Amino acid sequence: TRGVGARHSGSVTRALAVGGAVGGGYGILGAAAAVLLGDGGPGASPPRAAATLAAFGAAAALLGALRATGAVEAVARRTPDVLRDGLRTGVVVALLLLGAGAGAAGIALAVAGGEAGEVYAAYRTGVAGQAGMTLICLAYAPNAATWAAAYLVGPGFAVGAGTVVRVTDVTVGGLPAVPLFAALPAGPLGGMGAALVGVPVVAGLVGGWLLARRRLRQAAVTRSPLSWPRLLGAAALAGPVAGLTLGLVAELSGGPLGDGHLARLGPVGWHVGAVAAAVVAVGALAGAAAGRSFLGPPGSRGR
């Protein structure tokens, strides 16, 4: 972005051009690497390598270009308040749910530490092999966090063909000796554990409350009243935004691991997105209404 003189230009078009240019370079490098592998051993499809690296390169470069050009701020200033607040709240709630998933996965793995240690010991590869297995587990930590978020939302995820891991149902088959899989629940949650199904609603409530608090602060600065339709419209929009975000992340977190039993791994993106959209919308509306009622000026709470 600096090289083409587009810094602080506020141009979305120039940001897209920068992202496309960098993505094209990544795609060429990916195709060249796949060709250099040849056919004598492990190989890769040049078209697929080019498309994959181009997509990642373009997406990452676009994020940097949008920041450097200031296009995000320029677009935000022209975006209606309801849409802007709904987008922000939905992304915040999605991040809260992913964070909750990361916490749940970490706690589950800590509780199953003994079983995970036995998996490590079974490899008998020494310190170097155990270090390599640890790196593999760390690389898949974002996937584990996303799967745990899908578990909390409700649809759950699969760890093989014909399997399902949900709060109300756990059916798994043979699994590879990977320490992360030691954190899988042994069966449906009961008792206090069933309260985990309320996490998405709580995340929506928090997002709606934060939305109301931010809008009330802005209204106090501008000395203008905060209308209920604007607030509740943004809260309702947060549901689909959070659902779309979580659904996309869930879809990207899965994929086949070979052609056998593990040909299906991870959650179904649209299942997670649909449930999250409905649950978050309800929670965000309730949180926004509560925040507006309790945090607003006493004389304006009824208006």
Buried (B, 14 or more C-beta within 10 A) or exposed (E): BEEEEBEEBBBBEBBBBBBBBBBBBBBBBBBEBBEEEEEEEEEBEBEEBBBBBBBBBBEBBBEBBBEBBBBBEBEEEEEEEBBBBBBBBBBBBBBBBBEBBBBBBBEBBEEBEEBBEEBBEEEEEEEEEBEEBEEEBEEBBBBBBBBBBBBBBBBBBBBBEEBBBBBEEBEBEEBEEBBBBBBBBEEEBEEEEEEBBEBBBBBBBBBBBBBBBBBBEEBEEEEEEBEEEBBBBBBBBBBBBBBBBBBBBBBEBBEEBEEEBBEBBBBBBBBBBBBBBBBBBBBBBBBBBBBBEEBBEEEEEEE
